[in-house]
C-alpha cells in the first residue's frame, strides 16, 4: 500500500498538466559544472580537457506557451594549457643587490631552474540571450531545445606556473578587459515543481573564442550539465 501511494504521487508530480500562471516572467538561479576542451592555431601543447564551471542568475519571459526567451548574468571559469615544460627561472636568480628585482650583478643558478607547465585561467561575466522551445504547450514535464549567444566580458586572466619537478609554483594576474561572443546549444527537461516553480536541467554545449596573451584566439569546446531553478513572478 505504501509503495502504491508513492507511485501515484510520482505520477501526479510528473504528469499533471498545470495551467500556466497568469504572469509570464520568471527569475532563477543556475549552475553548470562542465568539461572544457581547448585548441588553437597557435603552437600550443596538445589540447587537454579541464574542469570548468559557471553560475549566475537568470530571467525568463514566456511569450508563447511553448517558446520563452532567457537572459541573465553568469560567472564563467575556464582553463587553458598554454605551454609545457617551460624553464622556470623566476626563483632561480641569486639576488646580490637584495632588492628583489633582477638587475645588474644578479646571477642565475641553473641548478634551481625547473621545467614547468604554464596555464591561463579565464574569469569572465557572460550575458546569455537564449531562445527555448518546449515540446509541450502545457505546464507539465516536457523536453526543451535551446539555442543562444553569449556576450562575454573577460575581466581577469590569471597566469599559473606548475612545476613538473620539485620546485615552487607561481601565480599572477594579467590585466584583461576583453569582450568576446560565443554560441550555445542545449537539450533539457522542463519539470514543474509547483504552480509557480519549475526546474530545467540537461546537457549543454558552448563554443567560445577567447584571446590569449599574444592576442591570438583559442577555441573552447565546453560540455556541461546545466541546472536551473525558476520562480514565476
Long-range contacts (C-beta under 8 A, 24 or more apart in sequence): 13-193, 14-141, 14-191, 15-140, 15-141, 16-140, 16-192, 17-136, 17-138, 17-139, 17-140, 18-138, 18-139, 18-140, 18-192, 18-195, 19-138, 19-139, 20-62, 20-65, 20-139, 21-139, 21-195, 21-196, 21-232, 23-232, 23-233, 24-61, 24-62, 24-63, 24-232, 25-59, 25-60, 25-61, 25-62, 25-232, 25-233, 26-59, 26-60, 26-62, 26-198, 26-230, 26-231, 26-232, 26-233, 27-57, 27-58, 27-59, 27-60, 27-230, 27-231, 27-233, 28-57, 28-58, 28-59, 28-60, 28-228, 28-229, 28-230, 28-231, 29-55, 29-56, 29-57, 29-58, 29-228, 29-229, 30-54, 30-55, 30-56, 30-57, 30-58, 30-72, 30-74, 30-226, 30-227, 30-228, 30-229, 31-55, 31-226, 31-227, 32-204, 32-224, 32-225, 32-226, 32-227, 33-224, 33-225, 34-204, 34-206, 34-222, 34-223, 34-224, 34-225, 35-222, 35-223, 35-224, 36-78, 36-79, 36-220, 36-221, 36-222, 37-220, 37-221, 37-222, 37-223, 38-78, 38-80, 38-81, 38-218, 38-219, 38-220, 38-221, 39-218, 39-219, 40-212, 40-216, 40-217, 40-218, 40-219, 41-216, 41-217, 42-212, 42-214, 42-216, 42-218, 44-80, 44-81, 44-82, 44-83, 44-218, 45-81, 45-82, 45-83, 45-84, 47-81, 48-81, 50-78, 50-79, 50-81, 51-79, 52-76, 52-77, 52-78, 52-79, 52-222, 52-224, 53-77, 53-224, 54-126, 54-224, 56-126, 58-128, 58-228, 58-230, 60-230, 64-137, 65-134, 65-137, 65-138, 65-139, 66-133, 66-134, 66-135, 66-136, 66-137, 67-131, 67-132, 67-133, 67-134, 68-132, 68-134, 69-129, 69-130, 69-131, 69-132, 70-128, 70-129, 70-130, 70-131, 70-132, 70-146, 70-148, 71-127, 71-128, 71-129, 71-130, 72-127, 72-128, 73-125, 73-126, 73-127, 74-125, 74-126, 74-127, 74-128, 74-150, 75-123, 75-124, 75-125, 75-126, 76-122, 76-123, 76-124, 76-125, 76-126, 76-152, 77-121, 77-122, 77-123, 78-121, 78-122, 78-124, 78-208, 78-210, 78-220, 78-222, 79-119, 79-120, 79-121, 79-122, 80-119, 80-120, 80-121, 80-122, 80-210, 80-212, 80-218, 80-220, 81-117, 81-118, 81-119, 82-118, 82-119, 82-120, 82-212, 82-213, 83-117, 83-118, 84-117, 84-118, 85-115, 85-116, 85-117, 85-164, 86-115, 86-116, 86-117, 86-118, 86-161, 87-113, 87-114, 87-115, 87-116, 88-113, 88-114, 88-115, 88-116, 88-161, 88-163, 88-167, 88-170, 89-113, 90-161, 90-170, 91-167, 91-168, 91-170, 112-167, 114-163, 114-164, 114-165, 114-166, 114-167, 115-163, 115-164, 115-165, 116-161, 116-162, 116-163, 116-164, 116-167, 116-169, 117-161, 117-162, 117-164, 118-159, 118-160, 118-161, 119-159, 119-160, 119-161, 119-162, 120-157, 120-158, 120-159, 120-160, 120-212, 120-213, 121-157, 121-158, 121-160, 122-154, 122-156, 122-157, 122-210, 123-154, 123-155, 123-156, 123-157, 123-158, 124-152, 124-153, 124-154, 124-155, 124-180, 124-210, 125-152, 125-153, 125-155, 126-150, 126-151, 126-152, 126-153, 126-182, 127-151, 127-152, 128-184, 130-184, 130-186, 134-190, 136-190, 139-192, 139-198, 140-192, 141-189, 141-190, 141-191, 141-192, 142-189, 142-190, 143-187, 143-188, 143-189, 143-190, 144-186, 144-187, 144-188, 144-189, 144-190, 144-200, 144-202, 145-186, 145-187, 146-184, 146-185, 146-186, 146-187, 146-188, 146-204, 147-183, 147-184, 147-185, 147-186, 148-183, 148-184, 149-181, 149-182, 149-183, 149-184, 150-181, 150-182, 150-183, 150-184, 150-206, 150-208, 151-179, 151-181, 152-179, 152-180, 152-181, 152-182, 152-208, 152-210, 153-177, 153-178, 153-179, 154-178, 154-179, 154-180, 154-210, 154-211, 157-213, 159-213, 174-213, 178-210, 178-211, 180-208, 180-209, 180-210, 180-211, 181-209, 182-206, 182-207, 182-208, 182-209, 182-220, 183-207, 186-226, 188-226, 196-231, 196-232, 196-233, 197-229, 197-230, 197-231, 197-232, 198-229, 198-230, 198-232, 199-227, 199-228, 199-229, 199-230, 200-226, 200-227, 200-228, 200-230, 201-225, 201-226, 201-227, 201-228, 202-226
